[in-house]
Every structure is written in C-alpha cells, then in structure tokens.
Amino acid sequence: MLICLPLALLWYSTSNHPGTTIKLWSGSKTPAHQAYELEVLEAVLAATVKGYGDIPLLVDTTDLADEAAIFRTGDFDVFGTVAGNPKLAAEEKTIIPHPLMKGLLGYRILIVRAAERGKLAAMASADALQQRRLGIPAGGIDAELFRHNGFKAVEAGSIDDLFTRQTEKAFDYTALGVSEIGEVFTQKAAPGGGLVQDETLLIYYPFPLVFYVNPNNPELALRINQGMQVIARTGELDQIFERHFGALVDGLGLKQRRLIRLDNPFLPAELSGFESTLLAD
C-alpha cells in the first residue's frame, strides 16, 4: 500500500523540487509502529525544511519478503528498524544513531498459559526463565539475542500460528514488546483461549529503534541526523512519544514489575553504550 502526504502539500513540494521524493518503507510492523515512525520522520523533515526544502514523502507499508534487500533495489530511501538488525549485517546502509522510541522495543512482557501463570510469576531471575522454552516466530530478529543470553529459543512458524503452537505446548512462553503486546494479544492470542499476559515480570535489553538510510543518499542521511537532534533538543520527540505510548507505558505498570536484564552484543559501535531512559522518566 502506498500513502503520500496531502495533495496540496505534495503539489507545493513538487513545484519546488521537481521529480524529488523521499521514500519510506514502513512494512512488517504493527500499525502503531507505522504511525509513530511516520510522525517522527515528518517532524524531522519539518524541522529541516529551511535548509533542505519541502520534499514530498511517500510511505509504503507493504510487507516485504526480504527486509535485507530494502536498499539493494533502490526503491526506498529510509526505514526504521532496531540498531544492529542482524538481517542487515552484510548490507550497505547508513545508520542514524539517534533512538526514536526511548528503547521501548527492548521491554518485553510475557504471554503464558493460564494454568502456568503462577509458576512464571514466581521467577525473579534470568536463570529461572532460561530453564523454560521461549517461542519466537521464524526469522525473529531477537532470537540470537536471547540465545546469547542462555535462553532456549524455539524459533519456528509465524506470528499467526505462534499462539496456537504455545497452547499445544511447543514452548512455554512468548515475550512480546510492550508497544505491541496489547494489539497482538487481543487479535492473535486471546481468541484461542488459555493464554494470559503475565503481570509481574519485565524483560529488558538495549534495543533502540533507529532510522537507516540508503547509502546512495548521503544528503538525506545528513538531513535526518540533523533533524533528529533538533526534535530531541526541543522536546518534540518526547511529545510524540507521549502521544503514542505514554498511556500504554503507564497502564502496564512497568516500574512496578520485577526487571530481568539481558545483554545485547549486537548493537553497532555508534550505540554500544545505549541505555533506555523510559523507566527513568
């Protein structure tokens, strides 16, 4: 699906920069993530329009089979993903080392079988959870991260059959991001019955969401880098986050949960010292 800015704005931009567009790929993620990334990028472009011009933004939300090839085809200029995404390890790309989401993606809440809720709720350490099997869809970008931390990651199937397999005891629990768990649980886990969200534990690992830019578009990389600095400094990035995820973070009681911290050895050098500020706010 292709989405563009309002017609009036698109006409104005094209009249000043004929034939020039910025193409964002925003597929393979939840609508909430798509909306958030789009608003952040729009704010970045608005903050830098004086120096770079009002260039139309085209957004493609189509799911693609090969995320790694996103820049190889030349069809896209920018997309958001976690820093150090292993699928991009061998690809040419330019990272914009400014986290978009306060590290929210690194906070994980467990979905467990209702009959075993008490057993997992009593666990307070990574060692205890490591004895249980964690279900992850095939190709999940955090599978190797969990394995690095000693977890038994059962990586198979898709997100659509993940909870059916969990009900059938192919594994013991899943760990979904705070920003997606409500939507995914309601749509995919709850209908089958027998599964519940754990309310006591919170897994955390440094997992910042960033923009990657096509390496053939260095001017756009410079613009987004500058724009991210501007909206972080002015507080606009915090305001966007609060509008999209503030109520969610408060509602899940993250600060009241027992925190189990994991390492992320796959962070790129530019973000090797990243730590989320989410629970410090």
C-alpha positions, 0 to 999 in steps of 0.5 A: 500500500502506498500513502503520500502526504496531502495533495496540496502539500505534495503539489507545493513540494513538487513545484519546488523540487521537481521529480524529488521524493523521499521514500519510506518503507514502513512494512512488517510492523504493527500499525502503531509502529507505522504511525509513530515512525511516520510522525517522527520522520515528518517532524524531522523533515519539518524541522529541516525544511529551511535548509533542505526544502519541502520534499514530498514523502511517500510511505509504503507499508507493504510487507516485504519478503526480504527486509535485507534487500530494502536498499539493494533495489533502490526503491526506498530511501529510509526505514526504521528498524532496531540498531544492529538488525542482524538481517542487515549485517552484510548490507550497505546502509547508513545508520542514524544513531539517534533512538526514536522510541526511548528503547521501548522495543527492548521491554518485553512482557510475557504471554503464558498459559493460564494454568502456568501463570503462577509458576512464571510469576514466581521467577525473579531471575534470568536463570529461572526463565532460561530453564523454560522454552521461549517461542519466537516466530521464524526469522525473529530478529531477537532470537540470537539475542536471547540465545546469547543470553542462555535462553532456549529459543524455539524459533519456528512458524509465524506470528499467526500460528505462534499462539496456537503452537504455545497452547499445544505446548511447543514452548512455554512462553512468548515475550512480546514488546510492550508497544505491541503486546496489547494489539497482538494479544487481543487479535492473535492470542486471546481468541484461542483461549488459555493464554494470559499476559503475565503481570509481574515480570519485565524483560529488558535489553538495549534495543533502540529503534533507529532510522537507516538510510540508503547509502546512495543518499548521503544528503538525506542521511545528513538531513535526518541526523540533523533533524533528529537532534533538533526534535530531541533538543526541543522536546518534540520527540518526547511529545510524540512519544507521549502521544503514542505510548505514554498511556500504554507505558503507564497502564502496564505498570512497568516500574512496578514489575520485577526487571530481568536484564539481558545483554545485547552484543549486537548493537553497532559501535555508534550505540554500544553504550545505549541505555533506555531512559523510559523507566527513568522518566 
